[in-house]
Amino acid sequence: MSLLTLPNARELTKSVRATVLVFEDPASRDLLGRIERLAPSEANALIVGETGTGKELVARHIHDLSRRCGGPFVAVNCGAFAETLVESELFGHEKGAFTGATQSKAGWFEAANGGTLFLDEIGDLPLNMQVKLLRVLQEREVVRLGSRTPIPIDVRLVAATNVNLADAVIAGHFREDLFYRLHVAKIQLPPLRERKGDILPLAAFFLEEHCRRLGYTPASLSPEAERKLLAHGWPGNIRELENAIHHALLVCRNRQVQPADLHLVDIRPASLRQDQPLQPVGLEAALEALFEENQPDLYERIEERLFRTAYRFCHGNQLQTARLLGISRNIVRARLEKIGELEVAHRTPGVRLA
C-alpha cells in the first residue's frame, strides 16, 4: 500500500490536518502519478483541496521527490498571521523596523533557502502582500522590512488553498498575475468521498495506529461497519475518519467495531448532504421569474441576496458562510461590507461575527 505520513505524526493528536494519505483508489493512483511527474521540476506548484485532504502531505512528497530534498521544507499558514505582521514573517525585518523589533530576524523565505516553502491557505494573503510575493518570485530575492538591501534566495514555492482562486481573481481578491505564476503545476486533491477506495485502507491504518497508542490488542471492523464508513459523506475528510475510528475503539466491545460504535455526524446543510441532493428546479424557476422582470443590475441583486441569505443562514458567522459557499473568508467579508450586512449585524442583538 502506497502511504504517506507527516513527520512525527504520532505526536499530532490534536492536529486538524490530515496526517496520512494512501493511494489505493484509482483517483488517488492517478494523483500519485501526477505528483511524481511534477515533483522533479522547479516549477511552482498549486495544491487545491478541501480541509483535511492532505495538502501538506502532498507538498512534502513533492519536496522529497525533488532535487531539493536535502534542503529545508518550511510550512507556513498564511491565515495564521496578523495582517500587520505578514510582511515581517515572510520576508524578515531589520532591528528597529517597527515597534518591538529589537533585533533583526530572517523571514520564512530565507529560512527555506535551498529548499521548499509551503504556503498554506494562500488565498488569505492580503492583496498588498500578493504584490510583494509576486516580485519575490520574479526577482528571486527578498528585501527585509526596514532594509533596502536585496537578499538572493533559492526557494521553490508550493502553495495550497481550499477555495477556487480563479473565482477570487474574478472577485478582485487575488491577483491574476500571481494566480498564473502559481498555476504552473496544479494538483487537485479530491475529497475522501470521491476516492472511496482509500476509505477502508485508511480505516485499517488508523485502527492499528490507535490500538498501539491505547495499548489495546488488535481490533477489526465488522462488515456492517465497513459499509457504514463507505456510505458516509466525510465532510471532514481524512481527519474526520481518524477521529471516528479513535472514538469507535474507545466504545466497541470484543475488539470489533460495529456500526453503532461509529459516531458519524454530517454538519453540512441538509441541501448539501448526499441523501438530500439539491433540487435545481425551484432555483431555475426563481431565476427565470427574475429574468422576466428585466430589472436593472440583476447580477448584483442576485449576488447580494445570495451573500445576505447565506450569512444569516450561518447565524452571522463569516467562516461558516465561506465554507458553505466554497469561497475564502476574505471574499465573504468584502461582499458583506459592500452590501452593508456587517454594519447591520453590529446593530442586531444576538448576531455573532466570526
Salt bridges, closest charged atoms under 4 A:
GLU24 OE1 - ARG29 NH2 3.99
GLU42 OE1 - ARG67 NH2 3.37
GLU42 OE1 - ARG68 NH2 2.63
GLU50 OE2 - ARG193 NH2 2.47
GLU56 OE1 - ARG17 NH1 2.70
GLU56 OE2 - ARG60 NH2 3.08
GLU87 OE1 - LYS132 NZ 2.84
GLU94 OE2 - ARG144 NH1 3.66
GLU110 OE2 - ARG144 NE 2.86
GLU141 OE2 - ARG135 NH2 3.54
ASP154 OD1 - ARG68 NH2 2.59
ASP177 OD2 - ARG175 NH2 2.66
ASP198 OD2 - ARG195 NH1 3.37
GLU209 OE2 - ARG10 NE 3.05
GLU209 OE2 - ARG212 NH2 2.82
GLU209 OE2 - ARG213 NE 3.58
GLU224 OE2 - ARG227 NH2 3.77
GLU240 OE2 - HIS232 NE2 2.86
GLU242 OE2 - HIS210 NE2 3.08
GLU242 OE1 - ARG239 NH1 2.80
ASP266 OD2 - ARG268 NH2 2.81
GLU303 OE2 - ARG335 NE 3.24
GLU304 OE2 - ARG308 NH2 2.55
GLU341 OE1 - ARG308 NH1 2.53
GLU341 OE2 - ARG312 NE 2.93
